[in-house]
């Protein structure tokens, strides 16, 4: 198994991954805090620096790029300075941004975090969740029809912020199936009916519970959730469960539980994005579903030991496999 996983990992290089979903810009304002404002009982942050990183679906693209994938990012931004910044950040990573369209009626989604003394003091969000205009949706589908045939795998990263619509997902799934491209979905429960007949859906415990209307709380409930979602969506389902590992439910009825790698957890931010990007590249590299999930579980164990949205590298995964 070890040699097989290492071989799959080697094959990640230059696999073409199309990521579509809700693009966000994560902005961090770093400062020093030494006093309370005389105007209100709030801390005064003396700004030292500002940093940016791709967020939302763009973080999936960033993860796939860090794993040596050749990534195409598809989504929307506003016509604003945040668009320029997110494009710059993605270009630094070598990500193709031709599929990022402008919606003049929506701002680029931003999550602005004010940081002081190593802690998050405040978060400010810029977003409009309405679905994009039909003409933009049509242009995006045109881009997908042209591009899907060129890639090895498709990832739908759905944050329910307006990009993933019923029509778009239906067309994308049809196009992908016609071209024999696997489709992996990181879902939002309210869009459950958008995901039928994909290759794999990857909800966490809470999302699987909401999607299946089964209360989470035991191993038995996870088994019920997985079985129900497989039947309802006609797709394979991976339920991620944090320190409890992950459970893979395949359409043939098989169920496999993969135990979590025990590590000190610094941050769970972006762990789901890591899982999805590794699975996508593994499937594109000839892995079966179980092998892809085992690799993603190893990567997730590395990811939670990092702060923030820092990406996992192929070398880190390789060292972890060799230590097994």
C-alpha positions as CSV (number, residue, x, y, z in Angstrom):
1,X,0.0,0.0,0.0
2,X,2.8,2.4,0.9
3,X,4.5,2.1,-2.5
4,X,1.2,2.4,-4.2
5,X,0.4,5.7,-2.4
6,X,3.8,7.1,-3.2
7,X,3.4,6.2,-6.9
8,X,0.0,8.0,-7.0
9,X,1.6,11.0,-5.3
10,X,4.3,11.2,-7.9
11,X,1.6,11.3,-10.6
12,X,0.1,14.5,-9.2
13,X,2.5,16.6,-11.2
14,X,0.8,18.7,-13.9
15,X,-2.6,16.9,-13.6
16,X,-5.2,19.4,-14.8
17,X,-7.8,20.3,-12.2
18,X,-10.8,22.6,-12.8
19,X,-12.1,24.2,-9.6
20,X,-15.4,26.0,-9.8
21,X,-17.1,27.8,-6.9
22,X,-17.4,30.8,-4.7
23,X,-14.1,32.8,-4.8
24,X,-13.1,34.7,-1.7
25,X,-10.3,37.0,-0.7
26,X,-9.0,36.5,2.8
27,X,-7.5,39.7,4.1
28,X,-5.6,39.9,7.4
29,X,-4.9,43.2,9.2
30,X,-2.1,42.6,11.6
31,X,-1.6,45.0,14.5
32,X,-0.4,45.8,18.0
33,X,-2.9,46.2,20.8
34,X,-1.9,48.3,23.9
35,X,-4.9,50.4,24.8
36,X,-8.7,50.7,24.9
37,X,-10.4,53.4,22.8
38,X,-11.6,56.5,24.7
39,X,-14.6,56.6,22.2
40,X,-16.0,53.1,23.1
41,X,-15.0,50.0,25.1
42,X,-13.0,48.5,22.2
43,X,-9.4,47.7,21.6
44,X,-7.3,50.1,19.5
45,X,-5.3,48.2,16.8
46,X,-2.2,49.9,15.5
47,X,-1.8,48.4,12.1
48,X,1.6,46.9,11.3
49,X,0.9,45.1,8.0
50,X,-1.8,43.7,5.7
51,X,-1.7,40.3,4.0
52,X,-3.9,38.5,1.6
53,X,-4.6,34.9,0.6
54,X,-7.1,33.0,-1.6
55,X,-10.2,31.9,0.2
56,X,-13.3,29.8,-0.4
57,X,-13.1,27.9,-3.7
58,X,-9.9,29.8,-4.4
59,X,-8.3,28.1,-1.5
60,X,-9.1,24.7,-3.0
61,X,-7.3,25.9,-6.2
62,X,-4.4,27.1,-4.1
63,X,-4.1,23.7,-2.4
64,X,-4.2,21.8,-5.7
65,X,-1.5,24.1,-7.1
66,X,0.7,23.6,-4.1
67,X,0.4,19.8,-4.7
68,X,1.8,20.3,-8.2
69,X,-1.5,20.4,-10.0
70,X,-2.2,22.5,-13.1
71,X,-5.2,24.5,-12.0
72,X,-8.0,26.3,-13.8
73,X,-10.1,28.5,-11.5
74,X,-13.7,29.4,-12.5
75,X,-16.0,31.7,-10.6
76,X,-17.0,35.4,-10.3
77,X,-15.7,38.5,-8.6
78,X,-16.8,42.1,-8.5
79,X,-15.2,44.9,-10.6
80,X,-13.1,46.2,-7.7
81,X,-9.7,46.4,-6.2
82,X,-10.2,43.1,-4.4
83,X,-10.6,41.4,-7.8
84,X,-7.1,42.7,-8.8
85,X,-5.6,41.4,-5.6
86,X,-7.2,37.9,-5.8
87,X,-6.0,37.6,-9.4
88,X,-2.5,38.6,-8.4
89,X,-2.5,36.0,-5.6
90,X,-3.7,33.3,-8.0
91,X,-1.2,34.3,-10.7
92,X,1.6,34.0,-8.2
93,X,0.5,30.3,-7.8
94,X,0.4,29.7,-11.5
95,X,-3.3,29.3,-11.6
96,X,-5.2,29.9,-14.8
97,X,-7.8,32.7,-14.2
98,X,-9.5,33.0,-17.6
99,X,-12.7,31.5,-16.1
100,X,-13.0,34.2,-13.5
101,X,-15.8,36.5,-14.7
102,X,-16.9,39.9,-13.5
103,X,-20.4,40.5,-12.0
104,X,-20.8,44.3,-11.7
105,X,-23.7,43.9,-9.2
106,X,-21.7,41.9,-6.6
107,X,-18.6,42.8,-4.7
108,X,-15.7,40.4,-4.7
109,X,-16.3,38.4,-1.5
110,X,-13.9,39.4,1.2
111,X,-13.3,38.1,4.7
112,X,-11.3,40.8,6.5
113,X,-9.8,39.6,9.8
114,X,-8.3,42.0,12.3
115,X,-5.5,40.3,14.3
116,X,-3.9,41.5,17.5
117,X,-1.7,39.6,20.0
118,X,-2.0,36.5,17.8
119,X,-5.7,36.4,18.1
120,X,-8.6,37.4,15.8
121,X,-10.3,40.4,17.2
122,X,-12.9,41.1,14.5
123,X,-14.1,39.8,11.2
124,X,-15.7,42.0,8.5
125,X,-17.5,40.3,5.5
126,X,-18.2,41.8,2.1
127,X,-20.6,39.8,0.1
128,X,-23.9,39.5,-1.7
129,X,-25.3,36.0,-1.8
130,X,-27.7,36.5,-4.7
131,X,-27.2,34.2,-7.7
132,X,-25.2,35.6,-10.6
133,X,-27.1,37.0,-13.6
134,X,-28.2,34.6,-16.3
135,X,-25.9,36.1,-19.0
136,X,-22.9,35.6,-16.7
137,X,-24.1,32.1,-16.0
138,X,-24.4,31.4,-19.7
139,X,-20.9,32.7,-20.3
140,X,-19.5,30.5,-17.6
141,X,-21.2,27.4,-19.0
142,X,-19.7,28.3,-22.4
143,X,-16.2,28.4,-20.8
144,X,-16.9,25.1,-19.1
145,X,-18.0,23.4,-22.3
146,X,-14.7,24.4,-23.9
147,X,-12.4,23.7,-20.9
148,X,-13.7,20.5,-19.2
149,X,-12.5,18.3,-22.1
150,X,-9.0,19.6,-21.5
151,X,-8.8,18.8,-17.8
152,X,-8.4,15.6,-15.8
153,X,-10.9,16.2,-12.9
154,X,-13.5,18.7,-11.8
155,X,-14.1,20.1,-8.3
156,X,-17.2,22.0,-7.3
157,X,-16.5,24.0,-4.2
158,X,-19.9,25.3,-3.1
159,X,-20.2,27.9,-0.3
160,X,-23.8,28.9,-1.4
161,X,-22.7,32.5,-2.3
162,X,-24.2,32.6,-5.7
163,X,-22.0,30.8,-8.2
164,X,-23.3,27.2,-8.0
165,X,-26.8,27.2,-9.4
166,X,-29.1,24.2,-10.3
167,X,-28.7,24.9,-14.0
168,X,-25.0,25.4,-13.9
169,X,-24.3,22.3,-11.8
170,X,-26.6,20.2,-14.0
171,X,-24.9,21.3,-17.2
172,X,-21.4,20.9,-15.7
173,X,-22.2,17.3,-14.4
174,X,-23.5,16.4,-17.9
175,X,-20.5,17.9,-19.7
176,X,-18.1,16.1,-17.3
177,X,-19.9,12.7,-17.7
178,X,-19.8,13.1,-21.5
179,X,-16.1,13.6,-21.3
180,X,-15.4,10.9,-18.6
181,X,-14.1,13.4,-16.0
182,X,-14.6,12.7,-12.3
183,X,-16.5,15.4,-10.4
184,X,-15.9,15.9,-6.7
185,X,-18.2,18.2,-4.7
186,X,-17.6,20.0,-1.4
187,X,-21.3,20.6,-0.7
188,X,-23.7,23.0,1.0
189,X,-26.7,21.2,2.5
190,X,-29.2,23.7,1.0
191,X,-28.0,22.7,-2.5
192,X,-28.3,18.9,-2.0
193,X,-30.4,18.5,-5.1
194,X,-27.6,20.0,-7.3
195,X,-25.2,17.1,-6.8
196,X,-26.9,14.0,-8.2
197,X,-24.8,11.6,-10.2
198,X,-21.4,13.1,-9.4
199,X,-18.3,10.9,-8.6
200,X,-18.0,11.9,-4.9
201,X,-19.6,14.2,-2.4
202,X,-17.6,15.2,0.7
203,X,-19.8,16.6,3.5
204,X,-18.5,16.9,7.1
205,X,-20.6,15.5,9.9
206,X,-22.8,18.5,10.3
207,X,-23.4,18.9,6.6
208,X,-24.2,15.2,6.2
209,X,-26.7,15.5,9.1
210,X,-28.4,18.5,7.5
211,X,-28.5,16.9,4.1
212,X,-29.9,13.6,5.3
213,X,-32.2,14.9,8.1
214,X,-30.6,12.4,10.5
215,X,-29.3,13.7,13.8
216,X,-25.6,13.1,14.3
217,X,-24.3,11.6,17.5
218,X,-23.1,8.1,17.0
219,X,-21.4,5.7,14.7
220,X,-24.8,4.3,13.8
221,X,-26.1,7.7,12.8
222,X,-23.1,8.2,10.4
223,X,-23.9,4.8,8.8
224,X,-27.5,5.9,8.3
225,X,-26.5,9.3,6.9
226,X,-24.0,7.8,4.4
227,X,-26.4,5.1,3.2
228,X,-29.3,7.6,2.8
229,X,-27.1,10.1,0.8
230,X,-25.7,7.4,-1.5
231,X,-29.3,6.3,-2.4
232,X,-30.7,9.8,-2.7
233,X,-27.8,11.3,-4.8
234,X,-26.7,8.1,-6.7
235,X,-23.1,9.0,-5.8
236,X,-20.3,7.9,-3.6
237,X,-20.2,9.8,-0.3
238,X,-17.2,10.6,2.0
239,X,-18.3,11.9,5.4
240,X,-15.4,13.6,7.2
241,X,-15.5,13.5,11.0
242,X,-12.5,15.4,12.3
243,X,-10.7,13.4,15.0
244,X,-13.0,10.5,14.3
245,X,-11.5,10.1,10.8
246,X,-13.6,9.7,7.7
247,X,-16.1,7.2,6.3
248,X,-16.4,6.3,2.6
249,X,-19.7,5.0,1.4
250,X,-19.6,3.6,-2.2
251,X,-22.4,3.0,-4.5
252,X,-21.7,-0.8,-4.6
253,X,-22.7,-0.8,-0.9
254,X,-19.2,-1.1,0.6
255,X,-18.3,1.1,3.6
256,X,-14.8,1.9,4.7
257,X,-13.7,3.8,7.8
258,X,-10.4,5.5,7.7
259,X,-9.0,6.5,11.2
260,X,-7.6,10.0,11.7
261,X,-3.9,10.4,12.1
262,X,-3.5,11.6,15.7
263,X,-1.8,15.0,15.7
264,X,-1.8,18.2,17.8
265,X,-4.5,20.4,16.2
266,X,-3.6,24.1,15.7
267,X,-6.3,25.0,13.1
268,X,-9.0,23.2,11.3
269,X,-9.4,26.1,8.8
270,X,-9.1,24.8,5.3
271,X,-8.9,21.1,6.2
272,X,-11.9,20.3,4.0
273,X,-10.3,22.2,1.1
274,X,-7.1,20.1,1.6
275,X,-9.2,16.8,1.5
276,X,-11.0,17.8,-1.7
277,X,-7.9,18.9,-3.5
278,X,-5.9,15.7,-2.6
279,X,-8.8,13.5,-3.6
280,X,-9.2,15.3,-7.0
281,X,-5.5,14.9,-7.8
282,X,-5.4,11.3,-6.6
283,X,-8.4,10.3,-8.8
284,X,-6.8,12.1,-11.7
285,X,-3.6,10.1,-11.0
286,X,-5.2,6.7,-11.2
287,X,-6.2,6.1,-7.6
288,X,-9.4,4.3,-6.6
289,X,-11.7,6.0,-4.2
290,X,-10.3,4.3,-1.1
291,X,-6.7,5.2,-2.0
292,X,-7.7,8.8,-2.7
293,X,-9.4,9.0,0.7
294,X,-6.4,7.5,2.5
295,X,-4.1,10.1,0.9
296,X,-6.5,12.9,1.8
297,X,-6.7,11.7,5.4
298,X,-2.9,11.8,5.6
299,X,-2.9,15.3,4.1
300,X,-5.6,16.5,6.5
301,X,-3.6,15.3,9.5
302,X,-0.7,17.4,8.3
303,X,-3.0,20.4,7.6
304,X,-4.5,20.7,11.1
305,X,-1.0,21.0,12.4
306,X,-0.5,24.2,10.5
307,X,-1.8,27.7,11.3
308,X,-4.5,29.3,9.1
309,X,-4.9,28.2,5.4
310,X,-1.3,27.2,4.8
311,X,-1.1,24.5,2.1
312,X,0.2,21.0,2.4
313,X,3.0,19.9,0.0
314,X,3.7,16.7,-1.8
315,X,6.9,16.3,0.1
316,X,5.2,16.6,3.4
317,X,2.7,13.9,2.4
318,X,5.5,11.7,1.1
319,X,7.4,11.9,4.4
320,X,4.3,11.0,6.3
321,X,3.7,8.0,4.1
322,X,7.3,6.8,4.4
323,X,7.0,7.0,8.2
324,X,3.9,4.7,8.3
